[in-house]
Amino acid sequence: MKKILMIDPDNCVGCRQCALSCSFNKEHLFSLAKARITTLWAYKIDMNVPMMCQHCEKPLCMDVCPMGAISRSEESGAIIIDPDRCIGCRMCMVVCPFGTVTWDEDTKCMIKCDLCDSDPECVKHCLYGALTWLPADEAAISRRQLGAGYLAEALIKLKE
């Protein structure tokens, strides 16, 4: 069964353990710049939001890559970058609606989340439950419950 990496910003405290574990897993060093996930502070809504590739159903990054360096993994469903084919044109970075494809100055290649071959390191080190790796059907239920909670809060505010 396909699994999905779920993000619950309500549980994110901004500790960046996810990013540090990601960079250590991928690069063998602790570097926020080398992580494939980042945590942004959305000050207007007073919330930390973990951001990583959403592995889109129709990825724009794959469409614009002139070298065909971006593909979907048959095993994990992740959108992956082949560093041997990447020429660093940064077109994928330009079209990503989430801004989660980044340039690695050391390797001269684009980097992004690849779901760690279906065993995301970031999830293992998220101490507060902001990141979970769930079967797709469970993720759909979880997303509906989260959406229902947001709708209920909005309706309560409307009544006030």
C-alpha positions in Angstrom: 0.0 0.0 0.0 1.2 3.5 -0.9 2.2 5.7 2.0 2.1 9.4 2.4 4.2 11.8 4.5 1.7 13.9 6.4 2.4 17.3 7.9 0.5 18.7 10.9 1.8 22.2 11.5 -0.2 22.4 14.8 2.2 20.0 16.3 5.4 21.6 15.0 7.5 23.5 17.5 10.2 24.6 15.1 12.9 22.5 16.7 14.3 21.6 13.2 15.2 18.0 14.3 13.6 16.9 11.0 16.0 19.0 9.0 19.1 18.0 11.0 18.3 14.3 10.8 17.7 14.7 7.1 21.0 16.4 6.4 22.9 13.9 8.6 21.2 11.0 6.8 21.9 12.4 3.3 25.2 14.3 3.8 26.7 12.9 7.0 26.7 16.3 8.6 24.3 18.5 10.5 23.5 21.4 8.1 20.1 23.1 7.7 21.3 24.2 4.2 21.8 20.6 3.1 18.5 19.3 4.4 15.7 18.3 2.1 13.1 19.7 4.5 12.9 23.0 6.2 10.7 24.5 8.9 9.4 28.0 8.2 7.9 30.4 10.7 4.6 31.7 9.3 4.4 34.8 11.5 1.1 36.0 10.2 -0.6 32.9 11.6 1.9 32.3 14.4 2.8 28.8 13.2 5.8 26.7 12.3 5.3 24.9 9.0 7.5 22.0 7.9 8.1 22.2 4.1 9.3 19.5 1.8 8.6 18.2 -1.6 5.0 17.1 -2.0 5.8 14.5 -4.7 3.0 16.0 -6.9 0.8 13.8 -9.0 1.8 16.0 -12.0 5.1 17.4 -11.1 6.0 20.6 -12.9 9.7 20.1 -12.0 9.8 16.9 -14.0 8.1 18.6 -17.0 10.6 21.4 -17.2 13.8 19.5 -16.7 15.7 19.6 -20.0 17.9 16.7 -19.2 15.2 14.3 -17.9 17.0 14.2 -14.6 13.8 14.1 -12.6 11.6 11.1 -12.5 9.2 9.2 -10.2 10.5 6.2 -8.3 8.4 3.1 -9.1 9.1 1.7 -5.6 8.3 4.7 -3.4 6.3 7.0 -5.7 8.8 9.8 -4.8 9.9 12.4 -7.3 13.7 12.0 -7.5 16.6 13.8 -9.1 19.4 11.9 -10.8 22.6 13.9 -9.9 24.4 12.4 -12.9 21.9 13.9 -15.3 21.3 17.2 -13.5 23.0 20.2 -15.1 22.0 22.7 -12.4 19.8 24.9 -14.7 17.5 25.5 -11.7 14.4 25.3 -13.8 12.9 22.9 -11.3 13.5 25.3 -8.5 11.7 28.1 -10.5 8.5 26.1 -11.1 8.1 24.3 -7.8 5.0 25.8 -6.2 6.3 24.8 -2.7 9.9 26.1 -3.2 11.3 22.8 -2.0 13.9 22.1 -4.7 17.2 23.7 -3.7 20.7 24.2 -5.1 23.6 22.4 -3.5 26.7 24.5 -4.1 29.1 21.7 -3.2 27.7 19.1 -5.6 26.5 21.7 -8.2 23.2 19.8 -8.3 19.6 20.3 -7.3 18.4 18.5 -4.2 15.0 17.7 -2.8 13.2 15.2 -0.6 13.2 11.6 -2.0 11.3 10.1 0.9 14.5 8.2 2.0 13.5 5.1 0.0 10.1 4.9 1.8 11.6 5.2 5.3 11.7 9.0 5.9 14.4 9.9 8.4 12.6 13.2 9.3 9.6 11.3 10.6 11.7 9.2 12.9 13.1 12.3 14.6 10.0 14.4 14.8 9.5 14.3 18.6 6.1 16.2 18.5 4.2 14.3 15.8 4.2 17.0 13.2 5.4 14.5 10.6 3.9 11.1 10.2 4.3 8.4 7.5 0.9 6.8 7.0 -0.8 4.4 4.6 -2.7 6.5 2.0 -6.1 5.5 3.4 -5.2 6.4 6.9 -3.7 9.7 5.7 -7.0 10.6 4.0 -8.9 10.0 7.2 -6.3 12.0 9.2 -6.5 14.9 6.7 -10.4 14.9 6.9 -10.2 15.0 10.7 -7.7 17.8 10.6 -9.9 19.7 8.1 -13.0 19.2 10.2 -11.2 20.6 13.2 -10.2 23.7 11.2 -13.7 24.1 9.9 -15.2 23.8 13.4 -12.8 26.5 14.7 -13.8 28.8 11.9 -17.5 28.2 12.6 -17.0 28.9 16.3 -15.3 32.2 15.4 -18.1 33.1 13.1 -20.6 32.7 15.9 -18.7 35.0 18.2 
